[in-house]
Amino acid sequence: MSVPGAPGLLQHYAAYQTFEIPSERRSRQRVAALGRDSNGFALASVRRSVVANVKHAFYDVLRRKEEIAHAQENLSLVEDLRRRVEVEVRVGEKGRLELTRAEAELARARFMVRSAQIRLADSIAVLRVAIAAPPDRNLDPRGLLEPPIHLPPLPELREAVLRAHPAMEQAQTDVQRAEASLQHQRSLRVPQPVFYGEYEHQPDLTFWRAGVTIPLPLWDRRHGQIQQATAAVRESTAVRDQMRLEMISALERAYEQYQLADQQVTALQAGSLHEAESAVEAAQSAYHFGERGIVEVLDAQRVLQSVRSDLLDAQYARQSALIDLEELGAVMPGGRP
């Protein structure tokens, strides 16, 4: 039985090229551009957070160092008082009970120094992690608290934060990206033509073929993809609204904390601190003249330490609130509104 056709090599080559609809191409490019912008805002937000964490850790170290200084000062005063009491007990001017009380207070003062040193070590470890410092490098941060500032009205700061904070800009960009993605899915319902060209060589015949094909999506109208993109728009809108509420809440919390801490610092510096220092001086003078016992001196010293501790807490609470306001963008770094 003979096979029809001439014997020889059969060659066939084909090329296909999809022609993009301009609207679909533009929507796809917009989705990619908004995704890039969103990543940029996310990076800026992370940078702000990192800077704020480093500042919090830095000022916490300064706070612990001041606690040690106060505790050591108190220890020196108690040691001096204990030596005085010991001499008076030895010469018979005071009873043994006075020395016992002084030694108990001395043990308490030493314990406070050790506790402050432990807290300092912990805060330095946190700072080392925040700045990624080598483990073999000694850290000895030094600095001063930033001066107090006058904050603008809260509505003005709220508007500035919601307008310019990277997290809010990222959330708004994500909404626009989801809307652009929805538009892209809708544009894909338009058929995209495919141009093709073919070359075929047979032993006894050679020919070219060119044309265009247009798919007709009679049953696939991309309902699933469009509904998914619509849900993504609603989700990103909800995330943006939640971010707005969180920003407002964080701003109000930092604003109120700064105002209250500043008022507390002013009140302590203007009144309580001077009164406590005067009370210690008066108690020590009365003790030297034999008018008061050691209990009154120790009580006055404890009150002074408590006031100093409250003042230190208020000062660093104000500084912490200022750092939070800087992170939110309510004030510029350095405390400028």
C-alpha positions as CSV (number, residue, x, y, z in Angstrom):
1,M,0.0,0.0,0.0
2,S,1.5,3.4,-1.0
3,V,1.4,6.5,1.2
4,P,0.2,9.6,-0.6
5,G,2.5,12.7,-0.6
6,A,6.2,13.1,-1.3
7,P,8.7,11.9,1.3
8,G,10.7,14.5,3.2
9,L,11.0,16.7,6.3
10,L,7.9,18.4,7.7
11,Q,8.5,21.8,9.3
12,H,6.0,24.0,11.2
13,Y,6.7,27.3,13.1
14,A,4.1,29.5,14.9
15,A,4.2,32.6,17.0
16,Y,1.3,34.2,19.1
17,Q,1.1,37.6,20.6
18,T,-1.6,38.8,22.9
19,F,-2.7,42.5,22.3
20,E,-3.3,44.2,25.7
21,I,-6.3,46.4,26.0
22,P,-5.1,49.9,27.0
23,S,-7.5,50.2,29.9
24,E,-6.4,46.8,31.3
25,R,-2.8,47.8,31.0
26,R,-3.3,51.1,32.7
27,S,-5.2,49.5,35.6
28,R,-2.5,46.9,36.1
29,Q,0.2,49.5,36.1
30,R,-1.8,51.5,38.7
31,V,-2.1,48.5,41.0
32,A,1.7,48.0,40.8
33,A,2.5,51.7,41.4
34,L,0.1,51.9,44.4
35,G,1.7,48.7,45.8
36,R,5.1,50.3,45.6
37,D,3.9,53.5,47.3
38,S,2.3,51.4,50.1
39,N,5.6,49.6,50.7
40,G,7.3,53.0,50.9
41,F,4.9,54.3,53.5
42,A,5.2,51.0,55.5
43,L,9.0,51.5,55.5
44,A,8.7,55.1,56.7
45,S,6.3,53.9,59.5
46,V,8.7,51.2,60.6
47,R,11.6,53.7,60.7
48,R,9.5,56.0,63.0
49,S,8.8,53.1,65.3
50,V,12.4,52.1,65.4
51,V,13.6,55.6,66.3
52,A,10.9,55.9,69.0
53,N,11.9,52.5,70.5
54,V,15.6,53.6,70.6
55,K,14.7,56.9,72.3
56,H,12.5,55.2,74.8
57,A,15.3,52.8,75.7
58,F,17.9,55.6,75.8
59,Y,15.9,57.8,78.2
60,D,15.1,54.8,80.3
61,V,18.8,54.2,80.8
62,L,19.2,57.9,81.8
63,R,16.3,57.5,84.3
64,R,17.9,54.4,85.9
65,K,21.2,56.2,86.2
66,E,19.4,59.1,88.0
67,E,17.7,56.5,90.3
68,I,21.2,55.2,91.2
69,A,22.5,58.7,91.9
70,H,19.5,59.4,94.2
71,A,19.9,56.0,96.0
72,Q,23.6,56.5,96.5
73,E,23.0,60.0,97.9
74,N,20.5,58.6,100.3
75,L,22.9,55.9,101.2
76,S,25.6,58.4,102.0
77,L,23.3,60.4,104.2
78,V,22.1,57.3,106.1
79,E,25.7,56.1,106.5
80,D,26.7,59.5,108.0
81,L,23.7,59.4,110.3
82,R,24.5,55.9,111.4
83,R,28.1,56.9,112.3
84,R,26.8,59.8,114.3
85,V,24.4,57.5,116.2
86,E,27.1,55.0,116.8
87,V,29.3,57.6,118.4
88,E,26.4,58.9,120.5
89,V,25.5,55.4,121.7
90,R,29.2,54.7,122.6
91,V,29.4,57.8,124.8
92,G,26.1,57.1,126.3
93,E,24.1,60.0,124.9
94,K,21.7,57.7,123.0
95,G,20.2,54.3,123.6
96,R,21.0,51.1,121.7
97,L,17.6,51.2,120.0
98,E,18.6,54.3,118.0
99,L,21.6,52.5,116.5
100,T,19.4,49.5,115.7
101,R,17.0,51.7,113.8
102,A,19.9,53.4,111.9
103,E,21.4,50.0,110.9
104,A,18.0,48.9,109.6
105,E,17.7,52.0,107.6
106,L,21.2,51.6,106.3
107,A,20.4,48.0,105.1
108,R,17.3,49.4,103.3
109,A,19.3,52.1,101.6
110,R,21.9,49.6,100.4
111,F,19.2,47.4,99.0
112,M,17.7,50.3,97.1
113,V,21.1,51.0,95.5
114,R,21.4,47.4,94.4
115,S,17.9,47.3,93.1
116,A,18.6,50.5,91.0
117,Q,21.8,49.0,89.6
118,I,19.8,45.9,88.5
119,R,17.2,48.0,86.8
120,L,20.0,49.9,85.1
121,A,21.5,46.7,83.8
122,D,18.2,45.6,82.4
123,S,17.6,49.0,80.6
124,I,21.1,48.9,79.1
125,A,20.3,45.4,77.8
126,V,17.1,46.7,76.2
127,L,19.0,49.6,74.6
128,R,21.7,47.3,73.3
129,V,19.1,45.3,71.5
130,A,17.3,48.4,70.2
131,I,20.5,49.7,68.5
132,A,22.0,46.3,67.7
133,A,25.2,47.1,69.6
134,P,27.9,44.5,69.8
135,P,27.8,42.4,73.0
136,D,31.4,43.3,73.8
137,R,31.0,47.0,73.7
138,N,30.3,48.9,76.9
139,L,27.4,51.4,76.7
140,D,27.4,54.5,78.9
141,P,24.6,56.8,77.5
142,R,24.7,60.4,78.6
143,G,22.2,63.1,77.9
144,L,19.6,65.4,79.3
145,L,15.9,65.6,79.1
146,E,14.4,67.7,76.4
147,P,12.9,71.0,77.7
148,P,9.1,71.2,78.0
149,I,7.2,72.6,75.1
150,H,3.8,74.3,74.6
151,L,1.6,71.9,72.6
152,P,-0.9,73.3,70.0
153,P,-4.6,72.5,70.5
154,L,-5.5,68.9,70.2
155,P,-7.8,69.3,67.1
156,E,-4.9,70.9,65.2
157,L,-2.5,68.0,66.1
158,R,-5.2,65.5,65.2
159,E,-5.6,66.9,61.7
160,A,-1.8,66.9,61.2
161,V,-1.4,63.3,62.3
162,L,-4.2,62.0,60.1
163,R,-3.0,63.9,57.1
164,A,0.8,63.1,57.2
165,H,1.4,60.0,59.3
166,P,2.9,57.2,57.0
167,A,0.6,54.5,58.5
168,M,-2.4,56.6,57.5
169,E,-1.0,57.2,54.1
170,Q,-0.3,53.5,53.7
171,A,-3.9,52.6,54.7
172,Q,-5.3,55.1,52.3
173,T,-3.0,53.9,49.5
174,D,-4.1,50.3,50.2
175,V,-7.7,51.4,49.7
176,Q,-6.8,52.9,46.4
177,R,-4.9,49.8,45.4
178,A,-7.8,47.6,46.2
179,E,-10.1,49.8,44.1
180,A,-7.6,49.8,41.3
181,S,-7.4,46.0,41.5
182,L,-11.2,45.8,41.3
183,Q,-11.1,48.0,38.2
184,H,-8.4,45.7,36.8
185,Q,-10.6,42.6,37.3
186,R,-13.5,44.4,35.6
187,S,-11.3,45.4,32.6
188,L,-10.3,41.7,32.2
189,R,-13.9,40.9,31.1
190,V,-13.1,42.6,27.8
191,P,-11.7,40.0,25.4
192,Q,-8.0,40.4,24.5
193,P,-7.3,39.6,20.9
194,V,-4.4,37.3,20.0
195,F,-2.4,37.8,16.8
196,Y,-0.7,34.8,15.4
197,G,1.5,33.9,12.5
198,E,2.5,30.4,11.2
199,Y,4.9,29.0,8.7
200,E,4.7,25.5,7.4
201,H,7.0,23.7,5.0
202,Q,6.1,20.3,3.5
203,P,8.2,18.5,0.9
204,D,5.8,19.5,-1.8
205,L,4.2,22.6,-0.3
206,T,5.1,25.8,1.6
207,F,2.7,28.3,3.0
208,W,2.2,31.2,5.5
209,R,-0.8,31.7,7.8
210,A,-1.6,34.9,9.8
211,G,-4.7,36.0,11.7
212,V,-6.3,37.1,14.9
213,T,-8.4,35.2,17.5
214,I,-10.8,36.8,19.9
215,P,-12.0,34.7,22.9
216,L,-15.6,35.1,23.7
217,P,-16.2,34.7,27.5
218,L,-19.8,33.6,27.2
219,W,-19.8,31.8,30.5
220,D,-16.8,33.2,32.4
221,R,-17.6,36.8,33.4
222,R,-15.1,36.8,36.2
223,H,-17.8,37.1,38.9
224,G,-15.7,35.3,41.5
225,Q,-12.6,37.5,40.9
226,I,-14.7,40.7,40.9
227,Q,-16.4,39.7,44.2
228,Q,-13.1,38.9,45.7
229,A,-11.7,42.3,44.7
230,T,-14.9,44.0,46.0
231,A,-14.4,42.3,49.4
232,A,-10.8,43.4,49.4
233,V,-11.9,47.0,49.0
234,R,-14.3,46.7,51.9
235,E,-11.6,45.1,54.0
236,S,-9.0,47.8,53.3
237,T,-11.5,50.5,54.0
238,A,-12.3,48.9,57.4
239,V,-8.5,48.7,58.1
240,R,-8.1,52.4,57.2
241,D,-11.0,53.4,59.5
242,Q,-9.6,51.3,62.3
243,M,-6.1,52.8,61.8
244,R,-7.7,56.2,62.0
245,L,-9.3,55.4,65.4
246,E,-6.1,54.0,66.7
247,M,-4.1,57.1,65.7
248,I,-6.7,59.4,67.3
249,S,-6.6,57.3,70.5
250,A,-2.8,57.2,70.6
251,L,-2.6,60.9,70.0
252,E,-5.1,61.8,72.7
253,R,-3.4,59.4,75.2
254,A,0.0,60.9,74.6
255,Y,-1.3,64.4,74.6
256,E,-3.1,64.0,78.0
257,Q,-0.1,62.1,79.4
258,Y,2.2,65.0,78.4
259,Q,0.0,67.6,79.9
260,L,-0.6,65.8,83.2
261,A,3.1,64.9,83.6
262,D,4.2,68.5,82.9
263,Q,1.7,69.8,85.5
264,Q,3.0,67.2,88.0
265,V,6.6,68.2,87.4
266,T,5.8,71.9,87.8
267,A,3.9,71.2,91.0
268,L,6.6,69.0,92.5
269,Q,9.4,71.4,91.7
270,A,7.5,74.4,92.9
271,G,6.3,73.0,96.2
272,S,6.7,69.4,97.4
273,L,10.4,69.1,96.7
274,H,11.4,72.2,98.5
275,E,9.2,71.4,101.4
276,A,10.6,67.9,101.7
277,E,14.2,69.2,101.6
278,S,13.4,71.8,104.3
279,A,11.8,69.1,106.4
280,V,15.0,67.0,106.2
281,E,17.2,69.9,107.2
282,A,14.9,70.8,110.1
283,A,14.8,67.2,111.3
284,Q,18.6,66.9,111.2
285,S,19.1,70.2,113.0
286,A,16.6,69.2,115.7
287,Y,18.3,65.8,116.1
288,H,21.7,67.4,116.6
289,F,20.3,69.6,119.3
290,G,18.5,66.6,120.9
291,E,15.0,67.9,120.3
292,R,14.0,65.0,117.9
293,G,14.8,61.4,117.7
294,I,16.2,59.4,114.8
295,V,12.8,58.3,113.8
296,E,11.8,61.8,112.7
297,V,15.0,62.2,110.7
298,L,14.5,58.9,108.9
299,D,10.8,59.7,108.2
300,A,11.8,63.0,106.7
301,Q,14.5,61.4,104.6
302,R,12.0,58.8,103.3
303,V,9.5,61.5,102.4
304,L,12.3,63.3,100.4
305,Q,13.2,60.1,98.6
306,S,9.5,59.6,97.7
307,V,9.1,63.1,96.4
308,R,12.3,62.7,94.3
309,S,11.1,59.4,93.0
310,D,7.7,61.0,92.0
311,L,9.5,63.9,90.3
312,L,11.7,61.5,88.4
313,D,8.7,59.4,87.3
314,A,6.9,62.6,86.1
315,Q,9.9,63.9,84.2
316,Y,10.4,60.7,82.3
317,A,6.7,60.2,81.8
318,R,6.6,63.6,80.1
319,Q,9.6,62.7,78.0
320,S,8.0,59.4,77.0
321,A,4.8,61.2,76.0
322,L,6.9,63.6,73.9
323,I,8.6,60.7,72.1
324,D,5.2,59.2,71.4
325,L,4.0,62.6,70.0
326,E,7.1,62.7,67.8
327,E,6.4,59.2,66.5
328,L,2.8,60.2,65.6
329,G,4.1,63.2,63.8
330,A,2.3,65.7,66.1
331,V,5.6,67.4,66.9
332,M,8.9,67.5,65.2
333,P,12.0,65.8,66.6
334,G,13.5,68.1,69.2
335,G,10.1,69.1,70.6
336,R,9.1,71.6,67.9
337,P,5.3,71.7,67.3
